Amino acid sequence: MKKTAIIALGFFLLAFVAGQAPAQAADSIDIGHPACLSGKYAKAGEQAVGGIKACVDWVNNEYGGVSLKGKKVPLKYTYYDCESNKESVTSLIGRLVTVDKVDVVFAPYSSGLTLRGAPVTEARGMLYMDHGGANNKIFQQGFRYVVQTIGPASSYHRGTLDMIHKIDPKAKRVALAYEDSEFAKMVMEGAEEHAKELGFEIVFKRTYPKGVTDMTPLLSAMKASRPDFVLGGGHFEDGQLFNRQMADLDIDTNAFSLIAAATLPAFYDALEYMAEGVMGPSHWEYGVKYSEQAAKSAGTTWIGPSQDEFVALFKKAAGKDMVPDYHAAEAGAQVLAYALAVEKAGSVASDKVRKALGDLQFMSFYGGWDVDDSGLQIGHTMVDVQWQDGERIIVWPESAQTGKVCYPMPTFAEKAKGKVAVP
Amino acid sequence: MKNQVTKYYPMLPVLAAYAALFLIGRNMSGMWQLVAMLLFYCALGQAFNIFLGMTGYVDFGYVAFMGVGTYGMALAISRLAHIEGLGAGIIVIGFVLAVLMSTMLSIAVGAVALRLRGAYFAIATIGVNEGFRFLIEGARIWNGSEGIIFTAQLNQILGREAASALATFWADLFVLIIAVAAALVTLIYMRSKIGYALTALREDEDAAKVMGINVTKFKIIAFITSASFAGLVGASSWALKTPYVFPPEVFEIHYTIEAIIIVLLGGAGTLLGPLVGGLIYGISKYYLSIFIPGFQLLIFAPIIIVIIVVFPEGVVGMLKAKTRNTAAGRFIV
């Protein structure tokens, strides 16, 4: 028993000492990341790590490294698993900054975990890049070194509203019905504000609780408000219920867009014909048409792999035949933003790179990139996806679209008879 | 008099361990945030041990007390930030509110749930945690599901530098003080009538009742004390260190499970147990996530199983048995 206790004590002492060995100063630019590889955000975290590795690979091997003081310097990516846990995020950031001596910290997934790490990086004047925290309030707290790549929650339905405003100037009546959650309410506030800017009338606005099992009363009230189109949602389960009960109640509108749920293949698998014509906003979808040519036309800089190159690099990094989603794309785009900013600043000092990021505008496979003074992402446009004959078609923005939008969408009665949403 | 002093000797290893942690954190580069995490787990275990360790009751809703404590601090800062001249006093108000709110919740829960025993008590307490979270979200109390983010208010009240120091140092120091205070209260209880009554009811509640012990009273004392410390841990380690509060994150049952593991690893009902359990748990978690990111749980789970199998009474429980009737035994209770 005594021997076991000594062995156990030895293990912990060894771990404590071995874990403190400082990293060797390397001729590289170091990115540190408390990644969510396990816990509730594991799926998004795995995608983010794959996306970052893919773009680090591209910068080092295709781009030749980051140009810094006349030299091409490679990027080095160090990540640990924060288990989607608050306590681990701060302790791992502490290690990345002081033991690994990284030059920049990439935030973990989610607004909560991003906020958790921010005071630690701020206290050390360390650049903290956010690819998974969409809450606008992060950028209203006065942080100096937090810079966002993911589009803010308030912008999710901006593109949908712009599109309808352009293709159907007569449509004025909009209904908003979202889940009662921090994220969905932020999306709703943004949608409401932009709708008013465009001259739409909010004829219905209501939230429903998480885990809702019957939306009939809410949808009946919404039907009575006679909206031209409906924006809403929250998560997959409620989004599916929303659509199904819209069909049950024969609530036909010109357009119907759901956050989070409608872009998933499982949504169509579950709803089949009822999902025809339904739209959903996404940060990125495979198939977007962002290219060097598109960047030239938009008068902005292009950097990074093409979409297909990114997918190939992602699969190589993941070590399996996995398709990258928007979590991977936004994390990868963040690497490109950082590399460009270091070149622009001519330094890896956080304050200089932060300033350079503030002045930076570019386009990559992920789309546009630009931030305001607070670090909030304002250059990236969400893409809108529509289910057309069982396929996800990118219908907005025009620079990224793979097909025209089907507007107005077929009625539920028409869809039940086999009509598909093809423009 | 000498007797009065010697009965507090077991605090010496506790104080020495926390002092060592503090010194390591302050003097070794890159260690403070790791030490902060270890202090959080030690404080969590130390607070939970007052109820779980001393009564043998498993409270699956424990995190609810941390959650309302977090809200106590968040509400004080976000709602009183506009009052001029409060300065750092707002933190004191936050702590008072955190203790009040967690105590009130524990009285409400304890009055009902402590009438139940064993598995029934455990199931009833799970409901408390989820119920309170849904109450906040559904009734839109305290900003509902949107939660409260108050970094900007802290910056406004304390100034940017002081607010930053609060989140990265002072909040952790408060956790250390809470952990020490929880250990001291545990020892005071152990050395008093309360401790004897709790030991009696833990071993056989019916027998204790027959002997004339008011078991409900002593269970409620342990429950409220433990809940108050949980409120303080939430207020400092979550609200001050992370200036936001979202309901799903502060009512996450995962933290209750962690508290149970920590107490059982170290030794339930022992003074040093939560400290040792917190260190084993925190250090294993941290270094496994560094050496094998993404796969640490595959290794971590067997480590916990091995420790529990080798030391069924917890590490400190084993040490206590080994050092009984020796000079060292005076320090291990």
Interface residues (C-beta under 8 A of the other chain):
Chain A: M1 K2 T4 A5 A8 F12 A15 F16 G19 Q20 P22 A35 L37 S38 E46 Y79 Y80 D81 C82 E83 N85 K86 E87 S88 T90 S91 L92 I93 G94 R95 V97 T98 V99 G112 L115 R116 A118 P119 V120 E122 A123 N135 K137 I138 Q140 Q141 G142 F143 D180 S181 E182 K185 M186 P209 K210
Chain B: M28 S29 G30 M31 W32 Q33 L34 A36 M37 F40 Y41 F134 E137 G138 R140 G144 S145 E146 G147 I149 T151 A152 N155 R160 S164 A165 A167 T168 S237 W238 K241 T242 P243 Y244 F246 E249 H254 L279 I280 I283 S284 K285 Y286 Y287 S289 I290 F291 P293 G294 Q296 L297 I307 V310 V315 M318 L319 K322
